[in-house]
Amino acid sequence: MAEPPDACEPNFLPPPKLSEPTSWVLLATEGGCNLYTKIFNAQEAGYQSIIVMLDTEQAQVRNVNRKNNVAFKINVSFIGYIDGIKLKKFAYSQSSDIR
């Protein structure tokens, strides 16, 4: 989980460097700043994907591939609140590539 959880500040921990290739996923909460800030911060920290946990259960499909004609290089997904809580519990209950 991003710290702060909304990923609005670029001061969360980057993914650890491992000897084998690993794709790291950042789980962040909705709100606090615009979506593009979250994506940019995750990308700059070295994550390959970001999952945004929505405030509601209804995950929405959004087109977030680019901002001001700049394409993002990471995958962006959305998940409902309850599923996000389950994912967070699962990821922290064992060794996982989700942070």
HELIX and SHEET records of a PDB file:
HELIX    1   1 LEU A   35  ALA A   45  1                                  11    
HELIX    2   2 TYR A   81  SER A   93  1                                  13    
SHEET    1   A 3 VAL A  25  THR A  29  0                                        
SHEET    2   A 3 SER A  49  MET A  53  1                                        
SHEET    3   A 3 ASN A  75  ILE A  79  1                                        
SHEET    1   B 2 ARG A  66  LYS A  67  0                                        
SHEET    2   B 2 VAL A  70  ALA A  71 -1                                        
END                                                                             
